[in-house]
């Protein structure tokens, strides 16, 4: 009887233990190859804030006084970053949530036997892949990542486990401890060279685990004053840490920030199950590589959270909790965690299409690696006739999918890496129908070109339906008065541009309207001195289109006056630079003096040549030699100046004016100088406008550097105000074009302009010199706009798209204005207008390249150039 009882007990024990062996065995596999994107990442470092136990609705809600519960985070959502809901999975516990966040996979079920405290199987994580990780917070959380970390690169600072007391009087000390320790840490780093150098490495992570909210929720419930006040404390603490990091790293804009939670909490202060209050956690991210806020009129979500949070006009992008790990890895350029099953949320990334495509490809390969290892393991322990491979991911299918994706990326067909054939098939059918219709009517082959060409163009347009949708929703969010105002502004503005081809005084009218810009905005009250300068120089520039073009007499004294004004301006610049920086009195001063000397020489050559020709003594040889030397040096001298924005622009102006004076015969010598003054003021006006909109923090113009490899992660999304900037660019280009003449009329050219270079008729040489005279104002405008792009964080690609739209609308006007009757002058003028507008985009690309060369290129004569702190 005893034996029977013992055997029965043993059998039941075996069956009892079997469930842990069958159901609670770790599904993780090992032996995968690390996968990462070879392209440079947008961020050098990442800061991860995890507010343990924070519910999404609690963070986004308003308090009883109608103020945001977390004002700093709300400001981030509305002005700097992207937001959404991170959907967790059960069990909604701290350890499973952190594993999903940092390692990218959902809870290893074998951990149930450990009470969710330790990980029974080693796993890879973002921390392990980073170069260095510093963490502060609860010992329960930090210890499990310290256990799995390889090498000496994970540093954990935690308080005593006994401090996690639900009955303590003030558990917010768990969070203030974290914030205080970080402040002490960075303060100490300034005195510790070894630590300081580590902190300035790339691919580093700072992890802040904030347990106070969770502890207050358990002790007092999420509806309590303690829970809600703790959220405010965390919001203020994050604000201080963000400010601390920006100061420590000198505002290098290379830090990415992520705020989220491991799980939520029920109204009665528990978690672990799958109620939305437990699985809905906040997700806010901003900084390097993250998209700026996107305004929308409608969301794809319809829940109470959007209404109560009053964020329904800011695009919400929900993600799965495991997707956060690959997002963080792509931001700092480390391999995706080997065991991650997260899918990279590319809609959060503010980067190039090639970076997004390469990152998605790497993500797919990383997940496929796990499948291959798992399949190999399964195949090794299964009888051959019982093993059935997954047909959709057979070896041949794997190679085919990866080969196609890689091919699309090489061909820059990034959207095809996830192709949708419905749209393409629809347009192919439309093209076939059009061709069949034309064939029936026996139309000439040119008709096929005209009718079929729009088909692929509209296909390309509709493939960007998301951009169109965002534009429409953005317009719909505007008040009706603002929408009508923008519509009237765009319509009248384009009509003024068209009329300026026929009547130059329309440019004068436009510049007078421009002068009133500060009065219709808050610029007049915010920046009165800059606004006054803008008004004065716009009105001064408005005089030039009223001046005569044909039949004017040379006036050498106006040319001399222009040269003297340039010299006075350069003296003022040199004096201010000497006062501002001590290291200026060497090579940079010598360069400025050399450019001033070239201005003086140009004045002397113009005066001497004018008198010599009046006496009918011809062009002196020495004058001709000096003129060509000055012209040649004008291309080189700006490249020797520092790439600091004001210094490089002044250098370009001085070099351009030295050659422009040689090509001038009268009042037009003053035109580039006045135009440049307008451009300098425009740069400051645009910066003030951006601050008024709250898009970015103000940076002094004198601190901005022209760089060729602009950080694309810092580019922001287009706003309606960028339409005005694009219009300003087109208007200033036309002003530079028609300000002192009209290229459409050969009569506006005066051969006397080239007499400082040659007097013997040479059509090609004279034509080239006249063309350079025309291009100089263009170059000044484009160089200034390079600065505007930097100060306003505007992508040149976006600019070209807007200018293309404006020029195409103008081209439609001129297309219908082309004449096939009347005099040859009327016919030729109508054709030339159409050709000029159609060529505008091509010319703009060339000018942009030239402006980039002049602003970003730095020539080194000998040795390493000195760097100067501003």
Beta strands, then each sheet from edge to edge (+ up, - down):
strand 1: 45-51
strand 2: 82-87
strand 3: 132-137
strand 4: 154-158
strand 5: 204-210
strand 6: 255-260
strand 7: 280-287
strand 8: 319-320
sheet 1: 4+ 3+ 5+ 1+ 6+ 7- 2+ 8+
end
